[in-house]
Amino acid sequence: RAVGSPVNGHVAQLSLLGGAQVVSRYQGLSADHIEYLDEAGVAAMRDGGTVGVLLPGAFYFLRETQRPPVELLRRYQVPVAVASDFNPGTSPFCSLHLAMKQAGVHGGLTPEEAWAGVTRHAARALGRQATHGQIRAGYRADFVVWDAEQPVEIVYEPGRNPLYQRVYRGKIS
């Protein structure tokens, strides 16, 4: 942090070691892999302004049984981001669409929380909340248009590709 590098941490995937408190002590942007997070860690994240990151592909692939403490995160109003964690060892899934579904099934998020997790909370976890993560004036215009009647369809139907159109840097592509 002293050299200007943002702090992020891989904190509680396989056991509880106090990683969330360390990341939060340094106002870390995110605490990732939070399956074994406890109440002290959640409170520290709230106090440090740290985003919790669910990586449900890894949870699924490793056949983990310890679910992340979503109710505690809600109670302490800690924002939760959702990501794919695409890597060959523990999460060979590159679909953010699938990660949203898994965040509901394995993580306990509502569809609305999953959407916030891949948009504004993800932007905050990356330190880009001033320019990304929402469709609003002054923000970078990167988004997709889905072929769906309701946003919940995107979360509940991961087997189909509902992509209708992509806008990147304000241009349809």
DRENDRENTI-771817 format. One line per 3 residues: number of its first residue (from 1); their letters; for each residue x, y, z of N, C-alpha, C, O. Coordinates in steps of 0.05 Angstrom, whole numbers, plus 5000, padded with zeros to 4 digits. Example, Ala and Ser with C-alpha at 12.3 -4.5 7.8 and 13.67 -1.06 7.14 Angstrom:
BEGIN
1> AS> 5264:4886:5156:5246:4910:5156:5264:4934:5156:5285:4934:5169  5257:4955:5142:5273:4979:5143:5258:5001:5157:5268:5023:5161
This chain:
BEGIN
1> RAV> 5017:4976:5000:5000:5000:5000:5017:5025:5000:5010:5045:4987  5040:5024:5014:5057:5047:5016:5068:5056:4989:5075:5079:4985  5069:5038:4970:5079:5045:4943:5056:5050:4923:5061:5052:4899
4> GSP> 5032:5052:4934:5009:5058:4917:4995:5035:4905:4977:5038:4888  5002:5011:4912:4989:4987:4902:4965:4981:4918:4966:4980:4943  4942:4976:4905:4918:4969:4921:4921:4942:4935:4936:4924:4925
7> VNG> 4908:4939:4957:4910:4915:4973:4885:4898:4967:4862:4907:4969  4889:4873:4960:4868:4853:4957:4879:4828:4971:4903:4824:4973  4861:4811:4980:4870:4786:4993:4853:4762:4987:4829:4764:4984
10> HVA> 4866:4740:4986:4854:4713:4984:4853:4704:5013:4872:4694:5023  4829:4706:5026:4829:4706:5055:4818:4682:5070:4829:4675:5091  4798:4668:5060:4786:4647:5077:4774:4625:5060:4751:4617:5065
13> QLS> 4788:4616:5040:4777:4595:5022:4775:4568:5035:4755:4554:5033  4796:4560:5049:4797:4533:5059:4797:4531:5090:4793:4510:5101  4802:4554:5103:4802:4555:5132:4801:4585:5141:4803:4603:5124
16> LLG> 4797:4589:5166:4796:4616:5178:4823:4622:5190:4832:4610:5209  4836:4643:5179:4863:4650:5188:4865:4680:5195:4887:4690:5201  4843:4695:5194:4844:4723:5200:4852:4741:5177:4859:4764:5181
19> GAQ> 4851:4731:5153:4860:4746:5129:4842:4770:5124:4852:4791:5115  4817:4768:5129:4799:4791:5125:4806:4815:5142:4805:4838:5133  4814:4809:5167:4823:4831:5185:4848:4845:5174:4851:4869:5176
22> VVS> 4867:4829:5164:4892:4840:5154:4886:4858:5129:4896:4880:5128  4871:4847:5111:4864:4863:5086:4849:4888:5094:4856:4910:5084  4830:4886:5112:4815:4910:5120:4831:4930:5135:4826:4954:5133
25> RYQ> 4850:4921:5151:4867:4940:5166:4881:4959:5147:4887:4982:5155  4887:4950:5123:4900:4967:5103:4880:4978:5083:4888:4985:5060  4855:4980:5090:4834:4990:5072:4835:4976:5045:4833:4988:5024
28> GLS> 4838:4950:5046:4839:4934:5022:4813:4936:5005:4792:4939:5016  4817:4935:4979:4794:4937:4961:4776:4913:4964:4751:4915:4965  4788:4889:4966:4771:4865:4967:4784:4843:4983:4809:4840:4985
31> ADH> 4767:4826:4995:4775:4802:5008:4761:4780:4992:4736:4778:4992  4777:4763:4979:4766:4743:4960:4766:4715:4974:4781:4710:4992  4749:4698:4964:4746:4670:4974:4739:4672:5004:4757:4668:5021
34> IEY> 4715:4677:5010:4707:4684:5038:4689:4662:5050:4673:4668:5068  4693:4637:5042:4676:4616:5052:4678:4613:5083:4657:4608:5096  4701:4615:5094:4705:4610:5123:4706:4636:5139:4714:4636:5162
37> LDE> 4697:4658:5128:4697:4684:5141:4679:4683:5166:4657:4671:5165  4688:4695:5188:4672:4696:5212:4662:4725:5217:4668:4743:5202  4647:4728:5239:4636:4754:5245:4657:4776:5249:4653:4799:5241
40> AGV> 4679:4769:5262:4700:4789:5266:4711:4798:5239:4717:4822:5236  4714:4780:5221:4724:4787:5194:4705:4804:5179:4713:4823:5165  4679:4798:5181:4658:4813:5168:4658:4842:5179:4656:4861:5164
43> AAM> 4659:4844:5206:4659:4870:5218:4683:4887:5210:4681:4911:5204  4706:4874:5208:4731:4887:5199:4728:4897:5170:4736:4919:5163  4715:4880:5153:4711:4888:5125:4693:4913:5124:4698:4931:5108
46> RDG> 4672:4913:5139:4654:4936:5140:4670:4961:5148:4668:4982:5135  4685:4959:5169:4700:4981:5180:4722:4991:5161:4729:5014:5160  4734:4972:5145:4755:4979:5127:4745:4986:5099:4761:4994:5082
49> GTV> 4719:4984:5094:4708:4990:5068:4715:4969:5047:4718:4976:5023  4720:4945:5056:4729:4923:5038:4705:4907:5027:4686:4901:5041  4706:4902:5001:4686:4886:4988:4691:4856:4991:4714:4848:4987
52> GVL> 4671:4841:4997:4674:4812:4997:4670:4801:4969:4653:4811:4955  4686:4782:4961:4683:4771:4934:4677:4741:4935:4693:4725:4945  4654:4734:4924:4647:4706:4921:4658:4696:4894:4656:4709:4874
55> LPG> 4670:4673:4895:4681:4659:4871:4668:4632:4870:4681:4612:4876  4643:4631:4862:4628:4606:4865:4637:4583:4846:4631:4560:4852  4651:4589:4825:4662:4568:4808:4682:4551:4824:4682:4526:4822
58> AFY> 4700:4564:4839:4719:4550:4856:4705:4534:4877:4712:4511:4882  4685:4546:4890:4669:4532:4910:4658:4506:4899:4660:4485:4911  4646:4508:4875:4634:4485:4862:4655:4464:4854:4652:4440:4860
61> FLR> 4676:4473:4840:4696:4454:4829:4711:4439:4851:4718:4416:4848  4716:4453:4874:4730:4440:4896:4711:4424:4914:4720:4412:4934  4686:4424:4907:4665:4410:4923:4665:4419:4952:4663:4403:4971
64> ETQ> 4669:4445:4956:4669:4457:4982:4642:4453:4995:4621:4453:4981  4641:4451:5021:4616:4449:5036:4610:4473:5054:4588:4478:5062  4631:4488:5060:4628:4512:5077:4618:4535:5060:4633:4546:5043
67> RPP> 4594:4543:5064:4583:4566:5048:4592:4592:5059:4596:4595:5084  4595:4612:5042:4602:4639:5052:4580:4650:5070:4557:4644:5066  4587:4667:5090:4568:4677:5109:4552:4701:5097:4554:4723:5107
70> VEL> 4535:4695:5078:4520:4716:5064:4502:4732:5083:4500:4756:5081  4489:4718:5102:4472:4732:5121:4488:4752:5137:4478:4775:5142  4511:4745:5146:4528:4763:5162:4536:4787:5144:4536:4810:5154
73> LRR> 4544:4782:5120:4551:4803:5102:4528:4823:5097:4532:4847:5096  4504:4812:5095:4480:4829:5093:4476:4846:5118:4472:4870:5117  4478:4832:5141:4473:4846:5166:4493:4869:5170:4485:4890:5180
76> YQV> 4518:4865:5163:4538:4885:5166:4540:4904:5142:4557:4922:5142  4523:4900:5123:4522:4916:5098:4549:4918:5084:4557:4939:5074  4562:4895:5082:4587:4892:5067:4579:4886:5038:4565:4866:5033
79> PVA> 4588:4902:5019:4581:4896:4991:4595:4870:4982:4617:4863:4990  4581:4855:4965:4591:4829:4956:4593:4829:4925:4573:4834:4911  4617:4825:4915:4622:4822:4886:4621:4793:4879:4624:4775:4896
82> VAS> 4617:4787:4854:4616:4760:4843:4635:4759:4820:4635:4776:4802  4652:4738:4819:4671:4735:4797:4674:4705:4790:4665:4688:4804  4686:4700:4767:4689:4672:4757:4714:4659:4768:4714:4635:4771
85> DFN> 4734:4674:4775:4760:4663:4784:4771:4643:4763:4784:4623:4771  4767:4649:4738:4776:4630:4717:4805:4623:4719:4823:4640:4716  4810:4598:4726:4838:4587:4726:4836:4557:4723:4816:4545:4730
88> PGT> 4857:4545:4713:4856:4516:4707:4857:4498:4732:4849:4475:4730  4866:4508:4754:4869:4490:4777:4844:4487:4794:4838:4464:4803  4830:4508:4799:4807:4507:4818:4781:4518:4807:4761:4516:4821
91> SPF> 4782:4531:4784:4757:4542:4774:4758:4545:4744:4762:4568:4734  4755:4524:4729:4757:4525:4700:4732:4535:4686:4723:4525:4666  4720:4556:4698:4696:4568:4687:4701:4598:4681:4709:4613:4699
94> CSL> 4697:4605:4656:4702:4633:4649:4676:4649:4646:4677:4673:4638  4653:4637:4651:4628:4650:4646:4618:4666:4671:4612:4654:4691  4617:4692:4668:4606:4709:4689:4576:4703:4692:4565:4705:4714
97> HLA> 4563:4696:4670:4535:4689:4671:4531:4664:4689:4513:4664:4706  4548:4644:4686:4547:4620:4703:4553:4628:4732:4541:4617:4751  4573:4645:4736:4580:4653:4763:4557:4666:4778:4553:4662:4802
100> MKQ> 4541:4682:4763:4517:4694:4775:4498:4673:4785:4487:4675:4807  4493:4653:4769:4475:4631:4776:4486:4616:4800:4472:4610:4820  4512:4609:4799:4524:4595:4822:4524:4612:4847:4522:4600:4869
103> AGV> 4527:4638:4845:4526:4655:4869:4499:4653:4883:4498:4656:4907  4479:4648:4867:4452:4644:4879:4450:4616:4891:4441:4613:4914  4456:4596:4876:4453:4568:4884:4472:4561:4907:4464:4550:4927
106> HGG> 4498:4567:4904:4518:4559:4923:4525:4581:4944:4534:4575:4966  4520:4606:4937:4527:4628:4954:4503:4640:4969:4507:4654:4989  4479:4635:4960:4456:4645:4974:4448:4674:4967:4432:4686:4981
109> LTP> 4459:4685:4945:4452:4712:4937:4425:4712:4923:4417:4692:4910  4411:4733:4925:4386:4737:4910:4395:4746:4881:4418:4753:4877  4377:4744:4862:4384:4753:4835:4393:4783:4835:4412:4790:4820
112> EEA> 4380:4799:4851:4388:4828:4852:4416:4830:4863:4432:4847:4854  4423:4815:4883:4449:4815:4895:4470:4805:4875:4492:4816:4874  4463:4785:4860:4482:4775:4839:4487:4796:4818:4510:4800:4810
115> WAG> 4466:4811:4810:4470:4833:4790:4488:4854:4802:4507:4863:4788  4483:4862:4827:4500:4883:4839:4528:4872:4842:4548:4887:4840  4531:4846:4846:4557:4834:4849:4574:4834:4825:4599:4834:4827
118> VTR> 4562:4833:4801:4578:4833:4776:4579:4861:4764:4591:4865:4742  4567:4881:4777:4567:4908:4766:4580:4927:4786:4604:4929:4787  4564:4941:4801:4575:4962:4818:4594:4952:4840:4614:4965:4847
121> HAA> 4587:4929:4852:4605:4918:4873:4631:4908:4861:4652:4910:4874  4630:4896:4838:4654:4887:4824:4672:4911:4817:4696:4910:4821  4660:4933:4808:4675:4957:4802:4689:4967:4827:4712:4975:4826
124> RAL> 4675:4967:4849:4687:4976:4874:4710:4958:4883:4730:4968:4893  4706:4932:4880:4728:4913:4887:4753:4917:4870:4775:4910:4879  4750:4929:4847:4772:4935:4829:4782:4964:4832:4801:4972:4819
127> GRQ> 4769:4979:4849:4777:5007:4853:4768:5025:4830:4780:5046:4825  4748:5017:4815:4738:5032:4792:4710:5042:4794:4696:5047:4774  4700:5044:4819:4673:5052:4823:4666:5080:4814:4642:5086:4811
130> ATH> 4685:5097:4809:4680:5125:4799:4675:5126:4769:4665:5146:4759  4681:5104:4755:4678:5105:4726:4665:5080:4714:4658:5080:4690  4662:5059:4730:4652:5034:4719:4630:5023:4738:4627:5032:4761
133> GQI> 4616:5003:4728:4597:4988:4745:4568:4997:4745:4551:4983:4755  4563:5020:4732:4536:5030:4731:4532:5044:4704:4551:5053:4692  4507:5045:4695:4501:5060:4671:4491:5087:4680:4469:5090:4689
136> RAG> 4509:5107:4678:4502:5134:4686:4521:5154:4673:4542:5147:4663  4513:5179:4672:4528:5200:4660:4557:5201:4672:4560:5201:4696  4576:5203:4654:4604:5205:4663:4618:5178:4667:4642:5178:4670
139> YRA> 4603:5157:4667:4615:5130:4670:4622:5119:4642:4609:5126:4622  4641:5101:4642:4649:5088:4617:4626:5070:4607:4614:5055:4622  4620:5073:4582:4597:5058:4570:4605:5031:4560:4607:5026:4536
142> DFV> 4609:5012:4579:4614:4984:4572:4591:4968:4585:4589:4967:4609  4575:4956:4568:4553:4940:4578:4543:4922:4556:4550:4924:4533  4526:4903:4565:4513:4886:4545:4483:4889:4547:4472:4897:4568
145> VWD> 4470:4883:4525:4440:4883:4524:4432:4854:4523:4441:4840:4505  4415:4846:4541:4407:4818:4542:4380:4814:4529:4363:4832:4529  4375:4791:4518:4350:4783:4507:4334:4770:4529:4334:4745:4532
148> AEQ> 4321:4786:4545:4306:4776:4568:4284:4796:4575:4287:4820:4572  4262:4786:4585:4240:4803:4594:4246:4816:4621:4240:4839:4626  4259:4800:4639:4265:4809:4666:4294:4802:4672:4304:4782:4663
151> PVE> 4308:4819:4688:4336:4813:4695:4340:4786:4709:4361:4774:4706  4319:4777:4724:4322:4752:4738:4326:4728:4719:4338:4708:4727  4317:4731:4694:4320:4709:4674:4350:4703:4669:4357:4680:4665
154> IVY> 4366:4724:4669:4395:4720:4664:4407:4704:4686:4425:4687:4681  4399:4708:4711:4410:4693:4733:4400:4665:4734:4415:4647:4741  4375:4661:4728:4363:4634:4730:4367:4616:4706:4362:4592:4708
157> EPG> 4376:4627:4684:4378:4610:4659:4407:4611:4649:4412:4623:4628  4426:4598:4662:4454:4599:4653:4460:4582:4629:4482:4585:4618  4443:4565:4621:4448:4547:4599:4445:4559:4571:4453:4547:4551
160> RNP> 4432:4582:4569:4428:4594:4543:4445:4620:4542:4452:4631:4562  4450:4628:4518:4465:4653:4514:4445:4675:4507:4437:4677:4484  4438:4692:4526:4419:4713:4521:4430:4739:4510:4416:4759:4509
163> LYQ> 4456:4738:4503:4468:4763:4493:4455:4773:4468:4452:4758:4448  4446:4798:4468:4433:4810:4445:4453:4830:4432:4456:4830:4407  4466:4846:4448:4484:4866:4437:4504:4874:4458:4499:4873:4482
166> RVY> 4528:4882:4449:4549:4891:4467:4556:4920:4460:4559:4927:4437  4560:4936:4481:4570:4963:4477:4596:4965:4492:4598:4961:4516  4617:4973:4478:4644:4975:4489:4655:5003:4483:4656:5011:4460
169> RGK> 4662:5017:4504:4671:5045:4502:4651:5062:4486:4659:5080:4470  4626:5057:4491:4605:5073:4478:4598:5066:4450:4581:5079:4438  4610:5045:4439:4604:5037:4412:4593:5009:4411:4602:4991:4425
172> IS> 4572:5005:4394:4561:4979:4391:4581:4961:4376:4591:4969:4355  4586:4938:4387:4605:4920:4375:4594:4891:4373:4607:4873:4363
